[in-house]
Amino acid sequence: MTPTTRTLTEGSPVFEFSVVGGTTAREVIARSRPEIVREVRSTYLAHDDGDSVNPDSYFLRFPDKPDARIIALPAYLGGEHDVAGIKWIGSFPQNIADGIPRASAALLLNDYATGYPFALLEASQISAARTAASAVLAAEQLSGSRTAGHLSVIGGGIIARNILEFFAAQGWEFGGVTVHDKVPEYAEALAAHSQDHLGYRTSTTASLEVALLQADIVVFATTASEPYVLDAGAFASGQVVLNISLRDIGPELINDAYNVVDDIDHCLKANTSPHLAEQKYGHRDFITGTLAQHIRGQVSTGTDKPVIFSPFGLGVLDLAVGLHVYREARAAGEAVAIDGFFGETTRWPTRPPQHG
């Protein structure tokens, strides 16, 4: 029996449907970040084991808004989760100019036993959390530590803020943090949050080159649509680069690095930096392997080249984190039950007609 339905003594299922709003999701995430990192880690391993279904994402684009899109990510995650669902996430970069977050999202969770949806969650918080958790998990896995001399964050938005919060929740120690953004006010706001709320000694720089040069770990969390980091000496050997926004780095730099991804087929599409490298060089030999393979010791990275982690973003991660948020909110009485959401839960109002 799944956690999404309960069964009466006569065997008739009673279906429930709940809504979890963004404020509740944010509060659940804030108090359970280490658990979310563990969920993301176990989900990567389950996906590597084939205990998931993660189809291609579907992109809805608009002729008069070429930089905007709404993406559908359907997925199924087996094992202890045994849940299906879909995330519907909009990315409208022009929102930023109006002071509105770029991304908005909803996540629908489906009971695997019946196929019925049982929860709707505001998912921009969930999407940011699973992205941040995967970044911080990769940083620890690829560096072998929770300590670094210097962290540089490129991009001063919501994803970057979440990544810093997950670093802090995991007990990471940095000698210093630098934030770079093309808009100085965004960099200053994130730096203030990092220093005042997370306790990291944080500064800003207007120079991308300076930010990259001094960093042991680099986080790219921008809205870039095409590569602008092109200099062959941009990254140092052994530097860990978290390529979260996927399109900042030129294909030549990808080719000259160790490359760890979340899923090879998913990541090498949609003109991501690894996809551009595949198109340029005509092969995938520059891919070292997946993060799950690295966790399992099946692939390794060295310090003779930069190490780049590029996560395309798997729908199964949204399911895992979303289910965690739903369960925590429900247990705390913070999920809003919608009585009578399903108009019919039996095929017949009375006993079905008898034939013969």
Protein Blocks (a to p, Z undefined) as FASTA:
>chain_A
ZZkbccdfkopacdddddddfklmmmmmmmmmmmmmmmmmmmmmmmmnopaccddddddd
dfklmkbccdddddddehjnopaddddddddfklmmnopafbdcddddddfklopafbdc
dfklmmmmmmmmmmmmmmmmmnopabdfbdcdehjbfklmmmmmmmmmnopacfbdcddd
fblklmmmmmmmmmmmnopacdddfbfklmmmmpmbdcdddfbfbdfblbfklpcghiac
ddfnopmpcfklmmmpccddfblklmngghiaklmmmmmnopaklpnbdfklmmnopacc
dfkbccddddebpaklmmmmmmmmmmmmmmnopaccdehkbmbfcfbfbdcddeZZ
